[in-house]
Amino acid sequence: MRKVILTLMLTGSQLALGGQDELLQSQTEQNFPLKPLSLGIQVKPGAPRQFRVSLQFIEVSHTALTEMLASHEKNGQTLHDKAMALTKSGQGKLIESCMLVSRIGQRASIESVLEVIYPTEYEPPVLSMHVPFTAEQRKHPALRNYHSFEPRNTGVTFEVEVTTSPNGLIQLRLAPEIVTQVRMENWMEHVDQWGDASMRMPIFDCLRFTSSITLKPGKFEFTCALSPKMNGQGPVVQRKILVFVRADLLPSPW
């Protein structure tokens, strides 16, 4: 049983609702004033401050990542430009891009997932004694019952919280995750004249991290490097996934 779920949730960090939302905005502005000149955007007094947060997953070879880090380049935007150049030349691949808009001081999350439900527990085969089957036939695996199920979201989830510092920098708390169903693992195989009664379980590949970073508005920052296992890679990893994040202050909506 599968279903596709696409949700976007915005939750106040202090459960701000109605008039309390404006109070949270006012308190945040007092504690973390922005410098409009440093951001390059004029924000009207009292206007809600909104940020667009972008996240990119770029796959490159392990060798390419080693060369990028060996150059001792510390500018995240420069590293992002190098990674994008590899994608344009065919030496890299853009795996995923996420984007959402959130008000300052609030937590926002987005989910684009396919829910996979699979059985995790089985009861022994049960059959009424009145059915004219032999004792051996009553133990047939096809007669077992599914006792418990487990749902697992496959796809992309991204949660972020945006605040600002007095010097005009942006502070992000982010927790992205990419889950992919790789294959079905055969735990017990049984095929006979009655059909296929094999027991199979899904195998998932998961890429996730949590971090708190400070970055300049309008500039990409190199956040982390992940090691994918989808292709059955062993101890030697041939590919790396680079994660870049960027936050932009949006103009006032009025």
GROMACS elastic network, one bead per residue, 0.5 to 0.9 nm:
[ bonds ]
;  ai    aj funct       b0    kb
    1   115     6  0.83404   500
    1   116     6  0.67868   500
    1   117     6  0.58717   500
    1   118     6  0.78845   500
    2   114     6  0.68717   500
    2   115     6  0.55481   500
    2   116     6  0.53038   500
    2   117     6  0.65301   500
    3   113     6  0.87207   500
    3   114     6  0.58839   500
    3   115     6  0.54853   500
    3   116     6  0.74761   500
    4   112     6  0.79875   500
    4   113     6  0.61350   500
    4   115     6  0.62555   500
    5   111     6  0.74053   500
    5   112     6  0.62512   500
    5   113     6  0.54397   500
    5   114     6  0.60638   500
    5   115     6  0.71970   500
    5   153     6  0.88873   500
    6   110     6  0.78774   500
    6   111     6  0.56551   500
    6   113     6  0.64215   500
    6   114     6  0.85817   500
    7   109     6  0.84731   500
    7   110     6  0.60077   500
    7   111     6  0.53025   500
    7   112     6  0.68050   500
    7   113     6  0.88127   500
    8   100     6  0.87900   500
    8   108     6  0.78248   500
    8   109     6  0.61099   500
    8   111     6  0.64340   500
    8   112     6  0.88117   500
    9   107     6  0.86135   500
    9   108     6  0.59815   500
    9   109     6  0.53917   500
    9   110     6  0.63219   500
    9   111     6  0.85574   500
   10   102     6  0.75502   500
   10   106     6  0.73029   500
   10   107     6  0.60929   500
   10   109     6  0.64404   500
   10   110     6  0.86956   500
   11    14     6  0.82972   500
   11    15     6  0.65170   500
   11    16     6  0.78973   500
   11   106     6  0.63322   500
   11   107     6  0.53816   500
   11   108     6  0.62004   500
   11   109     6  0.83531   500
   12    16     6  0.50760   500
   12    17     6  0.76695   500
   12    21     6  0.76103   500
   12    24     6  0.86447   500
   12   105     6  0.74172   500
   12   107     6  0.59336   500
   12   108     6  0.83163   500
   13    16     6  0.71971   500
   13   105     6  0.66304   500
   13   106     6  0.51933   500
   13   107     6  0.58912   500
   13   161     6  0.83233   500
   14    17     6  0.89615   500
   14    21     6  0.89537   500
   14    24     6  0.80124   500
   14   106     6  0.82507   500
   15    20     6  0.85671   500
   15    21     6  0.83854   500
   16    19     6  0.78711   500
   16    20     6  0.50544   500
   16    22     6  0.83354   500
   16    23     6  0.83234   500
   16    24     6  0.69880   500
   16   106     6  0.89378   500
   17    20     6  0.53510   500
   17    21     6  0.53624   500
   17    22     6  0.87540   500
   18    21     6  0.57104   500
   18    22     6  0.76866   500
   19    22     6  0.55767   500
   19    23     6  0.67027   500
   20    24     6  0.61855   500
   20    25     6  0.86003   500
   21    24     6  0.51543   500
   21    25     6  0.63066   500
   21    26     6  0.87221   500
   22    26     6  0.61286   500
   22    27     6  0.86002   500
   22    48     6  0.85491   500
   23    26     6  0.50914   500
   23    27     6  0.61558   500
   23    28     6  0.85256   500
   24    27     6  0.51822   500
   24    28     6  0.60817   500
   24    29     6  0.86043   500
   24   105     6  0.75963   500
   25    28     6  0.51495   500
   25    29     6  0.62215   500
   25    30     6  0.87712   500
   25    46     6  0.87160   500
   25    48     6  0.72023   500
   25    49     6  0.82792   500
   25   103     6  0.83823   500
   25   104     6  0.71840   500
   25   105     6  0.72391   500
   26    29     6  0.51749   500
   26    30     6  0.63884   500
   26    31     6  0.87844   500
   26    46     6  0.77229   500
   27    30     6  0.51673   500
   27    31     6  0.62216   500
   27    32     6  0.84223   500
   28    31     6  0.51582   500
   28    32     6  0.56751   500
   28    33     6  0.76449   500
   28   104     6  0.75464   500
   28   105     6  0.66632   500
   28   163     6  0.81089   500
   28   164     6  0.85998   500
   29    32     6  0.52347   500
   29    33     6  0.50378   500
   29    34     6  0.75147   500
   29    46     6  0.88825   500
   29    49     6  0.89656   500
   29   104     6  0.87423   500
   29   164     6  0.89012   500
   30    33     6  0.58332   500
   31   165     6  0.83991   500
   31   166     6  0.78956   500
   32   163     6  0.76147   500
   32   164     6  0.55868   500
   32   165     6  0.52283   500
   32   166     6  0.52226   500
   32   167     6  0.87031   500
   32   168     6  0.85062   500
   33   164     6  0.73826   500
   33   165     6  0.70918   500
   33   166     6  0.54643   500
   33   167     6  0.82132   500
   33   168     6  0.75505   500
   34    37     6  0.89301   500
   34    38     6  0.83884   500
   34    39     6  0.81186   500
   34    43     6  0.89848   500
   34   164     6  0.69109   500
   34   165     6  0.73075   500
   34   166     6  0.63283   500
   34   167     6  0.73179   500
   34   168     6  0.51154   500
   34   169     6  0.81372   500
   35    38     6  0.54682   500
   35    39     6  0.65310   500
   35    40     6  0.87694   500
   35    42     6  0.89293   500
   35   166     6  0.77442   500
   35   167     6  0.71067   500
   35   168     6  0.52157   500
   35   169     6  0.88856   500
   36    39     6  0.51672   500
   36    40     6  0.59864   500
   36    41     6  0.55149   500
   36    42     6  0.52612   500
   36    43     6  0.65732   500
   36   168     6  0.79728   500
   37    40     6  0.50547   500
   37    41     6  0.67341   500
   37    42     6  0.72761   500
   38    41     6  0.81362   500
   38   167     6  0.86193   500
   38   168     6  0.64272   500
   38   169     6  0.87387   500
   38   217     6  0.88165   500
   39    42     6  0.81583   500
   39   168     6  0.70550   500
   39   169     6  0.85538   500
   39   216     6  0.84786   500
   39   217     6  0.64268   500
   39   218     6  0.81099   500
   39   248     6  0.85788   500
   39   249     6  0.73203   500
   40   249     6  0.89498   500
   41   249     6  0.73812   500
   41   250     6  0.76660   500
   41   251     6  0.64796   500
   41   252     6  0.89366   500
   42   251     6  0.71080   500
   42   252     6  0.79392   500
   43    46     6  0.85071   500
   43    47     6  0.68550   500
   43    48     6  0.85430   500
   43    49     6  0.75210   500
   43   250     6  0.86465   500
   43   251     6  0.64556   500
   43   252     6  0.57269   500
   44    47     6  0.54478   500
   44    48     6  0.86154   500
   44   251     6  0.88351   500
   44   252     6  0.65450   500
   44   254     6  0.83620   500
   45    48     6  0.86769   500
   46    49     6  0.87716   500
   47   252     6  0.61572   500
   47   253     6  0.76659   500
   47   254     6  0.75859   500
   48   103     6  0.69174   500
   48   104     6  0.79486   500
   48   252     6  0.69339   500
   48   253     6  0.79169   500
   49   102     6  0.85145   500
   49   103     6  0.56966   500
   49   104     6  0.58574   500
   49   249     6  0.72740   500
   49   250     6  0.72510   500
   49   251     6  0.80242   500
   49   252     6  0.70143   500
   50   101     6  0.66445   500
   50   102     6  0.55213   500
   50   104     6  0.60180   500
   50   248     6  0.84624   500
   50   249     6  0.60763   500
   50   250     6  0.56269   500
   50   251     6  0.78622   500
   50   252     6  0.79461   500
   51   100     6  0.83396   500
   51   101     6  0.55221   500
   51   102     6  0.54732   500
   51   103     6  0.62014   500
   51   104     6  0.70085   500
   51   162     6  0.75934   500
   51   247     6  0.63181   500
   51   248     6  0.53887   500
   51   250     6  0.56869   500
   52    99     6  0.69540   500
   52   100     6  0.57993   500
   52   102     6  0.66478   500
   52   103     6  0.89615   500
   52   246     6  0.81163   500
   52   247     6  0.55540   500
   52   248     6  0.51536   500
   52   249     6  0.65440   500
   52   250     6  0.68508   500
   53    98     6  0.81513   500
   53    99     6  0.56312   500
   53   100     6  0.56227   500
   53   101     6  0.62459   500
   53   102     6  0.79059   500
   53   160     6  0.82406   500
   53   162     6  0.87265   500
   53   245     6  0.71895   500
   53   246     6  0.57077   500
   53   248     6  0.65513   500
   54    97     6  0.72934   500
   54    98     6  0.57279   500
   54   100     6  0.68946   500
   54   101     6  0.89302   500
   54   220     6  0.87198   500
   54   244     6  0.82217   500
   54   245     6  0.56366   500
   54   246     6  0.51548   500
   54   247     6  0.63374   500
   54   248     6  0.84915   500
   55    96     6  0.81326   500
   55    97     6  0.56240   500
   55    98     6  0.50060   500
   55    99     6  0.63467   500
   55   158     6  0.88645   500
   55   176     6  0.87353   500
   55   220     6  0.89151   500
   55   243     6  0.71054   500
   55   244     6  0.57733   500
   55   246     6  0.65919   500
   55   247     6  0.89720   500
   56    94     6  0.74785   500
   56    95     6  0.76939   500
   56    96     6  0.58785   500
   56    98     6  0.65335   500
   56    99     6  0.89321   500
   56   242     6  0.79770   500
   56   243     6  0.56695   500
   56   244     6  0.52471   500
   56   245     6  0.65055   500
   56   246     6  0.88659   500
   57    93     6  0.86621   500
   57    94     6  0.61274   500
   57    95     6  0.53230   500
   57    96     6  0.51433   500
   57    97     6  0.64127   500
   57    98     6  0.88494   500
   57   241     6  0.61638   500
   57   242     6  0.56526   500
   57   244     6  0.67160   500
   58    83     6  0.70656   500
   58    84     6  0.78529   500
   58    87     6  0.79653   500
   58    92     6  0.69614   500
   58    93     6  0.57261   500
   58    95     6  0.55368   500
   58    96     6  0.73423   500
   58    97     6  0.89443   500
   58   240     6  0.82327   500
   58   241     6  0.53734   500
   58   242     6  0.51026   500
   58   243     6  0.64832   500
   58   244     6  0.81360   500
   59    83     6  0.84474   500
   59    87     6  0.83224   500
   59    91     6  0.88508   500
   59    92     6  0.54564   500
   59    93     6  0.50921   500
   59    94     6  0.62525   500
   59    95     6  0.64562   500
   59   239     6  0.67656   500
   59   240     6  0.56042   500
   59   242     6  0.61815   500
   59   243     6  0.89060   500
   60    63     6  0.82161   500
   60    64     6  0.63519   500
   60    65     6  0.68755   500
   60    83     6  0.75098   500
   60    86     6  0.75053   500
   60    87     6  0.80682   500
   60    91     6  0.66569   500
   60    93     6  0.67368   500
   60   238     6  0.88949   500
   60   239     6  0.58702   500
   60   240     6  0.55089   500
   60   241     6  0.63416   500
   60   242     6  0.75136   500
   61    64     6  0.51786   500
   61    65     6  0.65188   500
   61    66     6  0.87538   500
   61    91     6  0.75966   500
   61    92     6  0.72236   500
   61   237     6  0.89990   500
   61   238     6  0.60182   500
   61   240     6  0.58603   500
   61   241     6  0.85070   500
   62    65     6  0.52716   500
   62    66     6  0.62861   500
   62    67     6  0.87784   500
   62   237     6  0.70929   500
   62   238     6  0.53409   500
   62   239     6  0.50540   500
   62   240     6  0.55685   500
   63    66     6  0.50717   500
   63    67     6  0.62623   500
   63    68     6  0.86773   500
   63   238     6  0.79810   500
   63   239     6  0.84068   500
   64    67     6  0.51617   500
   64    68     6  0.62335   500
   64    69     6  0.87636   500
   64    83     6  0.88373   500
   64    86     6  0.87745   500
   64    91     6  0.87731   500
   64   240     6  0.89338   500
   65    68     6  0.50399   500
   65    69     6  0.62502   500
   65    70     6  0.84839   500
   65    83     6  0.88251   500
   65   225     6  0.87239   500
   65   239     6  0.89957   500
   65   240     6  0.73372   500
   65   242     6  0.83948   500
   66    69     6  0.52691   500
   66    70     6  0.59877   500
   66    71     6  0.88015   500
   67    71     6  0.64958   500
   68    71     6  0.56140   500
   68    72     6  0.75994   500
   68    73     6  0.73275   500
   68    79     6  0.72264   500
   68    82     6  0.80566   500
   68    83     6  0.88550   500
   69    72     6  0.55999   500
   69    73     6  0.66702   500
   69    74     6  0.87254   500
   69    79     6  0.88862   500
   70    73     6  0.78552   500
   71    74     6  0.89289   500
   73    76     6  0.80283   500
   73    78     6  0.76750   500
   73    79     6  0.72437   500
   74    77     6  0.89866   500
   74    78     6  0.81744   500
   74    79     6  0.80001   500
   75    78     6  0.54168   500
   75    79     6  0.65282   500
   75    80     6  0.88215   500
   75   220     6  0.87773   500
   75   221     6  0.75117   500
   75   222     6  0.82707   500
   76    79     6  0.51155   500
   76    80     6  0.61667   500
   76    81     6  0.86679   500
   76   219     6  0.75667   500
   76   220     6  0.56833   500
   76   223     6  0.83835   500
   76   244     6  0.79606   500
   77    81     6  0.62163   500
   77    82     6  0.87259   500
   77   219     6  0.57924   500
   77   221     6  0.59830   500
   77   222     6  0.76524   500
   77   244     6  0.87982   500
   78    81     6  0.50655   500
   78    82     6  0.63394   500
   78    83     6  0.87252   500
   78   220     6  0.84107   500
   78   221     6  0.89574   500
   79    82     6  0.50882   500
   79    83     6  0.62441   500
   79    84     6  0.86711   500
   79   220     6  0.86376   500
   79   221     6  0.81892   500
   79   222     6  0.70157   500
   80    83     6  0.50594   500
   80    84     6  0.61445   500
   80    85     6  0.85171   500
   80   220     6  0.66642   500
   80   221     6  0.75307   500
   80   222     6  0.70420   500
   80   242     6  0.89439   500
   80   244     6  0.69366   500
   81    84     6  0.51354   500
   81    85     6  0.61216   500
   81    86     6  0.87439   500
   82    85     6  0.50353   500
   82    86     6  0.64308   500
   82    87     6  0.89369   500
   83    86     6  0.51504   500
   83    87     6  0.65944   500
   83    88     6  0.89630   500
   83    92     6  0.72800   500
   83    93     6  0.89679   500
   83   242     6  0.82399   500
   84    87     6  0.50592   500
   84    88     6  0.63913   500
   84    89     6  0.87533   500
   84    92     6  0.77562   500
   84    93     6  0.84535   500
   84    94     6  0.81206   500
   85    88     6  0.51588   500
   85    89     6  0.63083   500
   85    90     6  0.87390   500
   85    91     6  0.85541   500
   85    92     6  0.82648   500
   86    89     6  0.51381   500
   86    90     6  0.62244   500
   86    93     6  0.77995   500
   87    90     6  0.51679   500
   87    91     6  0.56686   500
   87    93     6  0.50036   500
   87    94     6  0.67084   500
   88    91     6  0.75675   500
   88    92     6  0.75080   500
   88    93     6  0.82959   500
   89    92     6  0.74714   500
   90    93     6  0.72069   500
   94    97     6  0.77759   500
   95   241     6  0.82145   500
   96   156     6  0.85645   500
   96   178     6  0.89212   500
   98   110     6  0.85819   500
   98   156     6  0.84604   500
   98   157     6  0.89002   500
   98   158     6  0.75478   500
   99   110     6  0.86167   500
   99   158     6  0.88475   500
  100   108     6  0.77250   500
  100   109     6  0.78940   500
  100   110     6  0.74050   500
  100   158     6  0.89424   500
  100   160     6  0.89751   500
  101   108     6  0.78127   500
  101   250     6  0.89911   500
  102   105     6  0.84682   500
  102   106     6  0.66385   500
  102   107     6  0.72936   500
  102   108     6  0.60888   500
  102   160     6  0.85918   500
  102   161     6  0.79572   500
  102   162     6  0.74305   500
  103   106     6  0.57511   500
  103   107     6  0.82540   500
  103   108     6  0.85973   500
  103   161     6  0.89433   500
  103   162     6  0.75017   500
  103   163     6  0.89210   500
  104   107     6  0.85219   500
  104   161     6  0.78949   500
  104   162     6  0.54679   500
  104   163     6  0.55136   500
  104   164     6  0.76911   500
  105   161     6  0.67128   500
  105   162     6  0.56464   500
  105   163     6  0.52393   500
  105   164     6  0.83963   500
  106   160     6  0.85171   500
  106   161     6  0.57784   500
  106   162     6  0.65240   500
  106   163     6  0.80592   500
  107   159     6  0.71952   500
  107   160     6  0.57467   500
  107   162     6  0.70988   500
  107   173     6  0.89108   500
  108   158     6  0.82577   500
  108   159     6  0.57163   500
  108   160     6  0.54611   500
  108   161     6  0.62808   500
  108   162     6  0.86981   500
  109   157     6  0.72412   500
  109   158     6  0.53985   500
  109   160     6  0.62688   500
  109   161     6  0.87235   500
  110   156     6  0.80983   500
  110   157     6  0.56876   500
  110   158     6  0.53197   500
  110   159     6  0.65315   500
  111   155     6  0.78068   500
  111   156     6  0.59014   500
  111   158     6  0.65880   500
  111   159     6  0.87739   500
  112   154     6  0.84239   500
  112   155     6  0.58604   500
  112   156     6  0.52871   500
  112   157     6  0.63784   500
  113   153     6  0.57000   500
  113   154     6  0.52315   500
  113   156     6  0.59248   500
  113   157     6  0.74417   500
  113   179     6  0.86915   500
  114   152     6  0.83095   500
  114   153     6  0.56910   500
  114   154     6  0.51497   500
  114   155     6  0.61727   500
  115   151     6  0.64242   500
  115   152     6  0.56301   500
  115   154     6  0.60940   500
  115   155     6  0.86002   500
  116   150     6  0.82254   500
  116   151     6  0.55826   500
  116   152     6  0.52261   500
  116   153     6  0.62131   500
  116   154     6  0.70364   500
  116   181     6  0.87571   500
  117   149     6  0.65609   500
  117   150     6  0.55964   500
  117   152     6  0.63498   500
  117   153     6  0.87433   500
  118   148     6  0.86425   500
  118   149     6  0.55038   500
  118   150     6  0.55871   500
  118   151     6  0.66018   500
  118   152     6  0.83512   500
  118   201     6  0.73378   500
  118   202     6  0.76130   500
  119   122     6  0.75955   500
  119   146     6  0.62712   500
  119   147     6  0.73915   500
  119   148     6  0.57546   500
  119   150     6  0.62402   500
  119   151     6  0.89164   500
  119   200     6  0.89907   500
  119   201     6  0.78253   500
  120   146     6  0.78603   500
  120   147     6  0.76244   500
  120   148     6  0.55904   500
  120   149     6  0.53735   500
  120   150     6  0.64201   500
  120   201     6  0.78356   500
  121   145     6  0.87612   500
  121   146     6  0.62273   500
  121   147     6  0.52115   500
  121   149     6  0.71145   500
  122   125     6  0.88376   500
  122   144     6  0.66341   500
  122   145     6  0.57222   500
  122   147     6  0.50956   500
  122   148     6  0.71609   500
  123   126     6  0.81112   500
  123   144     6  0.57457   500
  123   145     6  0.51476   500
  123   146     6  0.63047   500
  123   147     6  0.59778   500
  124   139     6  0.76922   500
  124   141     6  0.80386   500
  124   143     6  0.79551   500
  124   144     6  0.52288   500
  124   145     6  0.69305   500
  125   138     6  0.66649   500
  125   139     6  0.54500   500
  125   140     6  0.65381   500
  125   141     6  0.63565   500
  125   142     6  0.74995   500
  125   145     6  0.66643   500
  126   138     6  0.68005   500
  126   139     6  0.75072   500
  126   143     6  0.63323   500
  126   144     6  0.64378   500
  126   145     6  0.77932   500
  127   130     6  0.84523   500
  127   131     6  0.73249   500
  127   133     6  0.87715   500
  127   138     6  0.60437   500
  127   139     6  0.85686   500
  127   143     6  0.73362   500
  128   131     6  0.57110   500
  128   138     6  0.86824   500
  129   132     6  0.75069   500
  129   133     6  0.80253   500
  129   138     6  0.88110   500
  130   133     6  0.84158   500
  131   134     6  0.88907   500
  133   136     6  0.79764   500
  133   137     6  0.58299   500
  133   138     6  0.63917   500
  134   137     6  0.51589   500
  134   138     6  0.63789   500
  135   138     6  0.51926   500
  135   139     6  0.68492   500
  136   139     6  0.54247   500
  136   140     6  0.70418   500
  137   140     6  0.53309   500
  138   141     6  0.87558   500
  138   143     6  0.74206   500
  139   142     6  0.85197   500
  139   143     6  0.72726   500
  139   144     6  0.82258   500
  140   143     6  0.57658   500
  140   144     6  0.75917   500
  140   197     6  0.86968   500
  141   144     6  0.55566   500
  141   190     6  0.75614   500
  141   197     6  0.59305   500
  141   198     6  0.79126   500
  141   199     6  0.89336   500
  142   145     6  0.85089   500
  142   190     6  0.87613   500
  142   194     6  0.80027   500
  142   195     6  0.80979   500
  142   196     6  0.77787   500
  142   197     6  0.50409   500
  142   198     6  0.83615   500
  143   197     6  0.87186   500
  146   149     6  0.77293   500
  152   179     6  0.88965   500
  153   156     6  0.85013   500
  153   179     6  0.71571   500
  153   180     6  0.87510   500
  154   157     6  0.89947   500
  154   178     6  0.72361   500
  154   180     6  0.53317   500
  154   181     6  0.66974   500
  154   204     6  0.82344   500
  154   206     6  0.88933   500
  155   177     6  0.80700   500
  155   178     6  0.55368   500
  155   179     6  0.51735   500
  155   180     6  0.62279   500
  155   181     6  0.89544   500
  156   176     6  0.75030   500
  156   177     6  0.57853   500
  156   179     6  0.66329   500
  156   180     6  0.89339   500
  157   175     6  0.82490   500
  157   176     6  0.57181   500
  157   177     6  0.52680   500
  157   178     6  0.66215   500
  157   179     6  0.86948   500
  158   174     6  0.73971   500
  158   175     6  0.59441   500
  158   177     6  0.63486   500
  158   178     6  0.87610   500
  159   173     6  0.81503   500
  159   174     6  0.56130   500
  159   175     6  0.51734   500
  159   176     6  0.60919   500
  159   177     6  0.88862   500
  160   172     6  0.67590   500
  160   173     6  0.54405   500
  160   175     6  0.64115   500
  160   176     6  0.81982   500
  161   171     6  0.82586   500
  161   172     6  0.57535   500
  161   173     6  0.51049   500
  161   174     6  0.64999   500
  162   170     6  0.71447   500
  162   171     6  0.59587   500
  162   173     6  0.67432   500
  162   174     6  0.87555   500
  162   247     6  0.87802   500
  163   169     6  0.89224   500
  163   170     6  0.61211   500
  163   171     6  0.51601   500
  163   172     6  0.65598   500
  163   173     6  0.86840   500
  164   167     6  0.82599   500
  164   168     6  0.65462   500
  164   169     6  0.58805   500
  164   171     6  0.54449   500
  164   172     6  0.84458   500
  164   214     6  0.88017   500
  165   168     6  0.56595   500
  165   169     6  0.54932   500
  165   170     6  0.63400   500
  165   171     6  0.69657   500
  165   214     6  0.88547   500
  166   169     6  0.74125   500
  168   216     6  0.79708   500
  168   217     6  0.83355   500
  169   214     6  0.66274   500
  169   215     6  0.59594   500
  169   216     6  0.52872   500
  169   217     6  0.66618   500
  170   213     6  0.83332   500
  170   214     6  0.55955   500
  170   215     6  0.54461   500
  170   216     6  0.61656   500
  170   217     6  0.63776   500
  170   247     6  0.74803   500
  170   248     6  0.89941   500
  171   212     6  0.72212   500
  171   213     6  0.58084   500
  171   215     6  0.65687   500
  171   216     6  0.89270   500
  172   211     6  0.80212   500
  172   212     6  0.55539   500
  172   213     6  0.53867   500
  172   214     6  0.63046   500
  172   215     6  0.79790   500
  172   247     6  0.85461   500
  173   210     6  0.75545   500
  173   211     6  0.58533   500
  173   213     6  0.66397   500
  174   209     6  0.82190   500
  174   210     6  0.57803   500
  174   211     6  0.56495   500
  174   212     6  0.64870   500
  174   213     6  0.84121   500
  175   208     6  0.71476   500
  175   209     6  0.57643   500
  175   211     6  0.66578   500
  176   207     6  0.82412   500
  176   208     6  0.56515   500
  176   209     6  0.62179   500
  176   210     6  0.70163   500
  177   206     6  0.70976   500
  177   207     6  0.55756   500
  177   209     6  0.69088   500
  178   205     6  0.81135   500
  178   206     6  0.57528   500
  178   207     6  0.50964   500
  178   208     6  0.63521   500
  179   204     6  0.66027   500
  179   205     6  0.56607   500
  179   207     6  0.64399   500
  179   208     6  0.83998   500
  180   203     6  0.86096   500
  180   204     6  0.55247   500
  180   205     6  0.51507   500
  180   206     6  0.65315   500
  180   207     6  0.88265   500
  180   230     6  0.81453   500
  181   184     6  0.82693   500
  181   202     6  0.67749   500
  181   203     6  0.59176   500
  181   205     6  0.62731   500
  181   206     6  0.88424   500
  181   230     6  0.87880   500
  182   202     6  0.75107   500
  182   203     6  0.56178   500
  182   204     6  0.54397   500
  182   205     6  0.63482   500
  182   230     6  0.62638   500
  182   231     6  0.83778   500
  183   201     6  0.85161   500
  183   202     6  0.58956   500
  183   203     6  0.54447   500
  183   204     6  0.74455   500
  184   200     6  0.59458   500
  184   201     6  0.54033   500
  184   203     6  0.59157   500
  185   199     6  0.85183   500
  185   200     6  0.53509   500
  185   201     6  0.51287   500
  185   202     6  0.59157   500
  185   203     6  0.64658   500
  186   189     6  0.65785   500
  186   198     6  0.71433   500
  186   199     6  0.60861   500
  186   201     6  0.66014   500
  186   202     6  0.88576   500
  187   198     6  0.76183   500
  187   199     6  0.55416   500
  187   200     6  0.55670   500
  187   201     6  0.71290   500
  188   197     6  0.85625   500
  188   198     6  0.53859   500
  188   200     6  0.70274   500
  189   196     6  0.80514   500
  189   197     6  0.70496   500
  189   199     6  0.63413   500
  189   200     6  0.82799   500
  190   195     6  0.84169   500
  190   196     6  0.61205   500
  190   197     6  0.52440   500
  190   199     6  0.80357   500
  191   194     6  0.75462   500
  191   195     6  0.56830   500
  191   197     6  0.59991   500
  191   198     6  0.68429   500
  192   195     6  0.54831   500
  192   196     6  0.67090   500
  192   197     6  0.82699   500
  193   196     6  0.85199   500
  194   197     6  0.83997   500
  204   230     6  0.83619   500
  205   228     6  0.76102   500
  205   229     6  0.65309   500
  205   230     6  0.59603   500
  206   228     6  0.80723   500
  206   229     6  0.84859   500
  206   230     6  0.89099   500
  207   226     6  0.69056   500
  207   227     6  0.79652   500
  207   228     6  0.71647   500
  208   226     6  0.81694   500
  209   224     6  0.82662   500
  209   226     6  0.87839   500
  211   223     6  0.81595   500
  213   223     6  0.81527   500
  215   218     6  0.88299   500
  215   219     6  0.74268   500
  215   220     6  0.80367   500
  215   221     6  0.67872   500
  215   246     6  0.79129   500
  215   247     6  0.80174   500
  216   219     6  0.57787   500
  216   220     6  0.81344   500
  216   221     6  0.84163   500
  216   246     6  0.83404   500
  216   247     6  0.78752   500
  216   248     6  0.88867   500
  217   220     6  0.83920   500
  217   246     6  0.71621   500
  217   247     6  0.54836   500
  217   248     6  0.52683   500
  217   249     6  0.68980   500
  218   246     6  0.62659   500
  218   247     6  0.58091   500
  218   249     6  0.77594   500
  219   245     6  0.82656   500
  219   246     6  0.56740   500
  219   247     6  0.72179   500
  219   248     6  0.81131   500
  220   244     6  0.60426   500
  220   245     6  0.53795   500
  220   247     6  0.77675   500
  221   243     6  0.84957   500
  221   244     6  0.54143   500
  221   245     6  0.54298   500
  221   246     6  0.63960   500
  222   225     6  0.84433   500
  222   242     6  0.73822   500
  222   243     6  0.61651   500
  222   245     6  0.68456   500
  223   242     6  0.77046   500
  223   243     6  0.55619   500
  223   244     6  0.55420   500
  223   245     6  0.67953   500
  224   241     6  0.83583   500
  224   242     6  0.60745   500
  224   243     6  0.54286   500
  224   244     6  0.75586   500
  225   240     6  0.63763   500
  225   241     6  0.54801   500
  225   243     6  0.62001   500
  226   239     6  0.89242   500
  226   240     6  0.57646   500
  226   242     6  0.64682   500
  226   243     6  0.78691   500
  227   237     6  0.68787   500
  227   238     6  0.86381   500
  227   239     6  0.67476   500
  227   240     6  0.50983   500
  227   241     6  0.62846   500
  228   231     6  0.78790   500
  228   233     6  0.80204   500
  228   237     6  0.79701   500
  228   239     6  0.69931   500
  228   240     6  0.66797   500
  228   241     6  0.70886   500
  229   232     6  0.56156   500
  229   233     6  0.54888   500
  229   234     6  0.79824   500
  229   237     6  0.82001   500
  230   233     6  0.72510   500
  233   236     6  0.69133   500
  233   237     6  0.61849   500
  233   238     6  0.77271   500
  234   237     6  0.67126   500
  237   240     6  0.75757   500
  250   253     6  0.83506   500
  251   254     6  0.84662   500
